[in-house]
Amino acid sequence: MLGRTFLYIYHLELISALALLSVSQGLSACSPSVLKQLLHSPNSRTMAQQQQISLPAKLINGGIAGMVGVTCVFPIDLAKTRLQNQRSGQQIYKNMMDCLVKTVKSEGYFGMYRGAAVNLTLVTPEKAIKLAANDFFRHMLSKDGGKLTVFKEMLAGCCAGMCQVIVTTPMEMLKIQLQDAGRIAAQQRVMPAVVTTLKMGRASAVLSRSYNTVPGPQAMRTSAIQITRELLRTKGVTGLYRGLGATLMRDIPFSVVYFPLFAHVHQLGQHSSDDPSVPFYWSFLSGCLAGSIAAVAVSPCDVVKTRLQSLRKGTNEETYSGVVDCIRKILRKEGPGAFLKGATCRALVIAPLFGIAQVVYFVGVGEFLLGYTPYNICSA
């Protein structure tokens, strides 16, 4: 039932995108010569801005970029989650490569992609909301047609970060449960006498199967749909939004750093003031650079978010009542260095992910598929 609900919501997004195609049919019907004249007319800037916030194109761009990026970097993201969750003195993995090697040995190649289905399903609306919201707020803040100040760029990024958590929080919540299951299983193999306990109120048989380490055909693995159903049954909708405050604490500063930094670095690649086009490889490098810097900057917030959203705990792993309690306990028991756990992995995940997203976004794959040429290519 819940699976059909997810598909229904996804289909609604596509239907709404198709319904908005009629708005852009005027552009698609223009010949190249007419379109070129329109682009160089006094209203070309306004048309470009309207085109840049086209919802159907952003859904397509976000979906393509997200799916390609997630497929490429998801194993590193899995290593990041496991490294962040393991405590000092109970380390199963030494570093990223050690984590990936041990994961393949114990869970097989596809073990590195546990939780990837959740990302692939929700990454389209998540990326579309993030990129389109930033464009929308930049457009609203620059109604006079002037150049945005750094403060307004940061404000637009802040608003975009606030918008995306609607999708990001449940997506991360489900993904973390599936990603961290292998770490708990590995810990139980190392210390078989230790029985892990569920730290979310009362025990759940469905969630327990996600961490079942008993060999043999009885071992079962739960899915994101089963975890979602169990959380809704026991905790309601708020169960899916556990760690919302920490997610906001991570995503808002990330967007505040990323979008202005990307805009300025990307601007350096323009051919000239008269020719604002930028090569696709410069868009990729700009996305990678801005993404990696922003990712490392908010890495402590990501550690807190991961710890708060992990429902299952290994032996002697403490629970947290909130963001402040989590920060206090990490500082007291593991030291400041714990806040940078997985920072390298996160930079390696975010850099290509946003590099690919910006290439697809600025090349205008969605605009091309919808039948009209994006502004940044026409002006090249």
Buried (B, 14 or more C-beta within 10 A) or exposed (E): EEEEEBEEEBEEBBEEBEEBBEEBEEBEEBEEEEBBEBBEEEEBEEBBBBBBBBBBBBBBBBBBBBBBBBEEBBBBBBBBBBBBBBBEEBEBBEEBEBBBEBBBEEBEEEBBBBBBBBBBBBBBBBBBBBBBBBBBBBBEBBEEEEEBEEEBBBBBBBBBBBBBBBBBBBBBBBBBBBBBBBBBBBBBEEBEEEEBEBEBEEEBEBBBBBBBBEEEEEEEEBBBBBBBBBBBEBBEEEBBBBBBBBBBBBBBBBBBBBBBBBBEBBEEBBEEEEEBBBEBEBBBBBBBBBBBBBBBBBBBBBBBBBBBBBBBBBBEBEBBEEBEEBBEBBEEEBEEEBBBBBBBBBBBBBBBBBBBBBBBBBBBBBBBEBEBBBBBBBBE
